[in-house]
Amino acid sequence: MIKNSLNRFVPSHPFLGVHPLPPQTFPILKNNTQTNKLRDNLTDVIKELHLKDGAVISFHHHLRNGDDVLNRVMKEIAQLGIKNITLVASSLFEVHHPLVNYLKDKTVTKIITAYVSGPVAQAISEGWCEEVCVIHSHGYRAHMIASKEIEIDVAFIGVPTSSPLGDGSGSEGPSACGSLGYAVVDAMYAKKVIVLSDHISEPQHIQIKKEWVDVVVKVDRIGDPQGIVSGTTTITKDPVGLNIARMTLQLMENTGLMKEGFSFQTGAGGISLALAKEVYDWCEHHHIQGSFISGGITGYQVDLLNAHHFKEIKDVQCFDLKAVESMHHNPNHHAISADDYAGPTNEHNVVNQLDIVVLGATEIDLDYNVNVTTGSDGMLMGGSGGHCDTAAGAKFTIIVSKLVSSRLSVVVDKVITVTTPHESIDALVTDRGIAIHPRHQALIQHLKENTKLPIKTMQELYDIAIQLTGKPEPIHFDDRIVALSMYRDGTLLDVIRKVASEDFK
C-alpha cells in the first residue's frame, strides 16, 4: 500500500531534461582562525569586500517577514553601483520589496530561491528580472551550494547571538528566531562569510561555527522576530477545515504507519495545524509515542513534544515564537541543517526517514501533480520550499485542501506549474471526498470496505468542483521564460512564463 520512498520522477515532456546528481564529494571546509573579526561599520565591511559586477551573494530567511539583513545589505551594495548580482536567497517575502527596484536598475539580474512571494514574485512574473530565475527545493539548495554548482562569493548571515569570533546561535538574544538550518550550508561553503548580529555574546547553543566566519558586524538590529509569524499559523476554526483534519487522521490510521515510533511532519496552515491537534489527541488515547516531528515547527508541534507524544523535534526552521523558546530550553528540540533535513545526496537525511507528511497545494491535477509555485492567475506566489523534498522522502504523502475556495477548484485538469510530481503524491483529502493515487488499489479497497470515508477518484472530485465553479478561462502567457521549477535531484520539472499584459514591460 505504501510507495517506495526512493522513487524518482523522470519527466517525459519534450523540453525537460534530467541532470543526475554527482556523487557527494564536497570541497574541504575552510578553517578560519583569525582572532580579530568584530567590526561595527557595515558600510566599511562591504566596501572592503571589493565586490565586482556579477558577484554571487546569499542570504537566509529565518526571520522571514521580519528580516532586515537582506534589505540593509542590498542598499549598501546598490549605493556602490555594483551590477548584475546573482541573489541566492533561501526564501523571499513581502518585506523584501526594495529588491524590485534593484531588479529594475539591474543591480540584481538573477534570483535563485526556494520560495518567493509578494512584490518580488510579481516583478519576476512581469519580466523585470533580466535572467531566468531558478525556483528549487530546500534540499537541492543545500546540494547546489555544497557541491559548488553555485559558488557563493559572500554569504551575509543574520545571527541573533554571535560571539566576537563568530560562534552563533539562532535561539538566543533579543532577535532570536530559532533554528538557522538554511544558513549553515552558506556559512560552510561561501568564499566569504559576514555575520550580522545585534547581540554580541558567547552563545550557549552554537549553530554557526567561528571557523566558518570571516567578519562579525555589530548592527543595531537584524530584524523583528514577530515577523517570523507570517501567514497562517493558527488552527482553523472553520468546521469544514476541522472535518478535513479529522478525515486525514482516519486515513493516516488506515495506512498502518501510525504505530509506536512513527515519524510525522505537517505544515503551518490552518488545516495542517488542526491535524497536529488531532494527532495529539490520538497519541493520548492510544498511548503511542512517535519518534520525531520535523520541518518548520510551530507551538502545536512543541505541545506534542512536551506531552511526550514524540521523542524529539528535528527543526530546520521555526514558524512561531513558542517554537523559538522551545529550541532554547528543551534538549530534545534539535536544530538541523538544510542538508541534514533534505539534502538529496545525504542518505541519512530526515525526509527519507518520514513515515507520513501532510502538505498543502495551490493546485493538484488529474495526474496528481501538485503546484505550490504559481497562483491561479499564473503569477509566482511561492515555491517548493520543502514540499517536493518531503513528498519524495516520506512513505505516505497526503495533500489537504478545501475542494473549492474563493470559487476556485484545487483540482484542475493540468497544473499551471509542476512543483511536486505525481509519483510523490499518495492522497488528496478534501471536504468533498478523498482521492487515493490509483497505485494504492489495496488501500482503496480497504478504505471502502472498512471505513465510512468518502473515497472518490480524482476525476470525480474534479467534476464536482467544475459543477460548482465552472471551467476557468485559460491564462495567456508570453513566450518568454522568467523562471524554472527545479526538482530536488536537478531535474527541470517545468518552466514559468511571463504573464501576458499590455501593462507589463
N, C-alpha and C positions, 0 to 999 in steps of 0.2 A: 504493500500500500504506500510505501514511502519511497521517495525518489532517491537516486544515488546522488549524494552531495557533491560528487566530483564531475557531474555532467557539465559540459561546456557548450555554449551556443556557437554554432558556426553558421553565419548568415549565407543566404542564397541569393540575396538581392545583387544584381549585376554590378552596382557601383561600390559595393562594400568589399573590404579586403581584410585578411587576417594577418596579424603581426604577432607571432608566437613570442612569449616572454623569454628572454635569455636566462641562463642559469643564475642563481643568486650568488654572484661573485661581486660584492660591493667593494668600493675603494677602502683603503685603510683610513681609519679616522685620524683627524688631527689631534694633537695633544698640546693645547695652548697653556704654556706655563708662565707667561708674563705676569708680573706682580703689580702692575700699575694700570689698572683698567678703568677706574672710576672717573667719569667726566660729568660736567654739569651744563654743557652747552651743546645741544643737538645740532644747531646750525654749523658750528665748527667741525663737529664729527663728520657730518655729511660732506662738507667741503673737502675734508682730508681723505675721504674715500676715493676722490678723483674718478667718480662715475663717468662713464663715457656714453655717448649715444648708443642705443641698442642694448643697454645693460638689462640683466635679468634680476629682479628683486622679488622677495617673497614676504608674505605676512600670514598670520594665523587669525582665527576668528573666535577665540574662546570668550571674548567679551561681547560677541555677537552684535546686537544693535546698540550696544553701549560703547563700542570700540572707538578710541580716539587716536590710536597709534598710526594707522594707515593714513588717515587724513592729515595728521600732523607731519608725517614724513614726506608724503607726496607734495604737500605745499612747499616744503623746503626744496625738494628736487625740482619742482616746476620753476621756482624762482631762480634756480641756477641755469635754466634754459636747456636742460638735458631732454633729449627727444628719443622717440622710438623705443620706449621701455616695454619689456615684456613683464607683466604683472602676474606672479604666481601666488594667488591668494587662496587659502583653503576654502573660504566662502566669503561672499559679499552681501551686504544688507542695505536697507534703506539709508542708514546713517552714512554710507559711503557715497552719497550723491555728488560730492565735489569731483569724483572721478569723471563724471560726464563731461565737464569742461576740459579735463586732461585728455579725454578721447578726442574731443573736437579740435584741440590745438596740437594734437599728435605728440603730446608728452608721453602718453601711453598708446601703443598701437596694437597690442595683443594682450588678451587675458586668458589665463589658464586657471580653472577653478572647478570645485566640486558642486558649487551652488551659487546662484546669483539671483537676487530679487530687487524690486524697487526700480529707481530711475536708471541705474546702471544696466540692468537687464533690458529695460525698454530701449536704452540708447544702442545696445548691441543689436537688438531686433530691428531697429530703424536704420542700421548700417553705419553707425558713427565710428565703429572700430575699424581701423584700416585693414588689419589682418584678420584671418579666420580665427575665432576663439575656440578654445577646447573646454568642453564640459565632461568631466570624468568622475570616477568614484573616489571615495576617500582612500580606499586600499590602493588603487592604481597610482594616486598621487604619491603615496609613500614609496612605491616601487620606482616611479619615474625619477624621483629625487635621489634615492639611494643608489640607483644603477647609473646615475649621471645621464640618463636620457634627457633630463632637464638639468642644466648646470646653473645653479644659483650663484650670482656674483655676491649679493649681500642679502642676508635674512635679517629683517627687523622684527624682533620678538618682544611683545609686551608681556612683562613678567610682574605679577603683583608684589612679590617679595624677592629681592636679589641681594646676595652678598656683594661686597665691593669687587670680588673676583669673578662673579657670575654664577655661582650656585643659586638656582632659582626654584621657587615654589609658586604654584597657582592657587593653593588653598589657604594662604596666609596674607595678611596685610589688608589695608582698607579697600583695595580694589580686587579682593580675592574672587576668582572665577572658577576655581576647582581644578579639574584636570587640564593639563597643557598638552594633551595627547597628539594633536595635529602639528604642534610646533617642534616636537622632538626631532623629527627627521630633518627639518630645516636646520636646526642647531647642529646636528651631527655632520651634515654634508655640504652646507653652503661654504663658499670660499671665505667669506667674512660673516661674522655673526655679531650684530649690535643688539644688545638687550636694553630696552627702555623700562624703567621701573620708577614708581612713585613711593617705594618703601625700601630703603637700603638697610638690610639687617641679615643676620645669619639665619637661614630658614631651617625649620625642623624637618620638613619633608621635601627632599630635593628631587625635582623633576628635570630641570635643566642643569647640566654639569658645567662647572667652571672651565674644564678642559676644552669645551666646545666654543667658548665665548671669547671674542676679541676685545669688545668695549662694553662697558656698562654706563648708561647715561641716566643720571637722575633727572626726572621731569616732575612737573607739578601734579600731573595725573595721566594715567594711561587710558582712562575711560570711566564709565559709570556701570558698576556691576548690576544695577537694576535693569539695564538693557539686555542682560542675559535672558530675562523672562520676556522674550518676544514671540509673538504668535500665541497659539492656543496651548496653554499648559495647565488647564484645569479640567476636571471631569465634566463631561457633558451632563446637562440636566434634562436634555431632550428625551422624552420617553422612547422615541424611535431609535436614537443612538444607544440608549441603555439596552434596548431589546437586541440590537445588533451585537453588543458586547456579550450578552447572555448566550446568544446563539453561537457566537465564536467560541466561548468556553466549552459548550457542548461538543462542538466539532473537535476542539483540541482533545477533549477527553476520549473521543472515539477513534483518534489516531493511534492510541496505545502508547503515546510518547509521554504522557503525564504520569510519571511514576517517581519513586524515590531517586533523587539525584538528577532530575531533568533540568535542562537549561532553557532560558527564555529571554526574548527581547521583544519589546513593543515600543512604539513611537510616543510622541508627546502631544498628539492630537486628542481631542475630547473623547472620542470613542475608544481609542487605544488606552487612555488613562482609566476609563471606566472598566475596561478589560483587566487592567492591573488590579483594580479593586475586586473584581470577580475572582481573579487568581488568588488574591489574599484570602478571601472567604473560603475558597475551595481547599487551599492548603490547610487552613484552620480546621475545616470539617473533616478532612481525610487524614490529618496528622502526617502529612508528607512534606519533606524538606527538599527543595531543589538545590542544585549545585551552585549555579551562578546566574545573575542577570547581567546583561551587557548593553553597550551602546551609549546613546545620550541619556543621561539619568535625571529624573525628577524626584520630588519628595515622595511620590507614590511608590517608586521602586525602593526608596530608602525605608519606607514603612515595612515593606516585605522583608528587608534585611534585619531591621530592628526587632521584628516579631520572630526572627529565626526561621522564617519560611524559606529562605535561601541562605546559603553559607557565605556568599561573598558577592560583591558587585565589581565588575570589571568596567571601568569608566573611562571612555575616551573624551567625553565632553559633558559638562553639567548644564542642565536646562533650567535650573532654578536655584535659589539661594539655600534652600534646605539641603539640596544635594551638595552644594559647596561646603556647608557646615559639616555634613556627614563625613565628607572625604577628610576633613582636617582632624576629626575626633575619632572616627571608627576605624580600627586597624584592619577590618575586613572589607573596607571600601577602598579599592585599589585604582590608582591612576595607571592607565596603559597607553602606549604609543599607538599611532595610526597603523604602523606596521604590525605590532602585536595584535591589534584589533582585526585588521582586514588585509594585510599585505598578501597579494595573490601568490607570491613565491615563498611565503613563510608558512611552511606546512603545519606549524603549531598555532596559527592564528585563531583568534577567538571565534570568528564567524563560522569556521569549519567545525567547531565544537557545539554549535547551537542545535537544539532539538527543534524548537518552534520559534519563528519570528512572525510578528504581526505588523503589517505595513499599510500605508495609505496609497491612494492613487488619484491623479487628476483624471486619467482615462485608463480603461482596460478594454482591449478589443476582443473580437470573437475568437482569436487565436491565443488569447491570454498574454499578449504583450502589454506592458504597463508603461505609461507616460507620467512622470512627475517633473518634467523639464519645461514643457510649454503649456500655456493655458489653452482654453477652447478657442481663443482668437489667434492662436499661433505664436503669441509673444512669449519670449523667455520669461519664466517666473520661478525657477527653481533649479533643479539638477539632481543627479543621482545621490550625492552625499554617500551614505552607507546603504542605500536602497538595494542596488544590484549586488553589492558585496554580501550582505546578509541573506538576500534571497537565494543566492547561489550556494552559500555555505550551509544554511540550515537544512535539516532533514525535511521540514514541512513549512512552507511559506504561505501565509494567509493574507489576502488583501481585504480590508474592511472599508466600507463606504455606504452612505445612502445611495440608493439606485438613482434617484433624481434629486438634484439640489439646484435651486435658482433656475429651474426649468432647463437644466442641462443634465443629460444622462452620463453616468460614469462609464457605462458600457457603450462602446462605439463599434462601428464596422471595422475601422482601422485607426489606430492611434496616430496622432499628428507626428509624434516623435517617440521612437523606441528608447526608453531609459533602461528597462529591465526586460530581458527576453523571456518568451513564453516558457522555455524549458525550466526556468527557475520558479515558476508560479504554480502553486498546487490548488488554491481555492480562492473564491471571492465570496464574502459574506455581505449581503445587503438586507435592507428591511423587507424586500420583496422576494427574497429567496437566496439560496446558496448554490453556487456553481462549483463543481469539483472538476479538475482537469481530467479529461477522458482517459488518461493513462492510469488513473486510480479506479478501475472498474470494481475491484473487490471492495474498496472503501465505499464507493457509491452504493453498491448493493447492500452493504452492511448498514449504512445510514438509513436507507429506505425501509429495511426490514425491522430495524431495532430502535429507531428514533422517530420523533414527530417533526424533525427538522424539514423545512420546505426545500427539498433538493430539486433543482432545475438545471437545465442546460444553459450555457451562456447565450445561446440563440433565443431561448425563451425569455431570459431577462432582458435581452436587447429588444425583443418585440414588445414586452410590457412597457419599457421605457419610451419607445417610439410612439406608442399609443398615447402616452401622457404628454410628450414634448413635441412630437412631430420630428421629421428629419431636418437636421440643421443645414443651413446653406454652406456650400463649400467655401473654404478660405482661399484667398488669392495671394500667391507669393511671387516675388521677383525670382529670377534665375539665380541671383547672387546668393552664395552660401555665406552665412555670417558666423556659424558655429558648428562644431562637430560633437555628436554624442558618442562618447567612447565607453567601451565595456572595460571591465576590470582586468582583462588579460591583454589589452591593447587592440582588441577588435573594434573597428569602426562600426557602430550599430546604426547610425542614422546621421543625416545632415539637417541643420536648421537653416532655413532660408529667410531672407529679408522679407518682412511683411509688406505687401504692396500697398502704397498710398501715395497720392499726389502731394501730400503734405510732408512726406519724408524725403530726404535727400536722394 
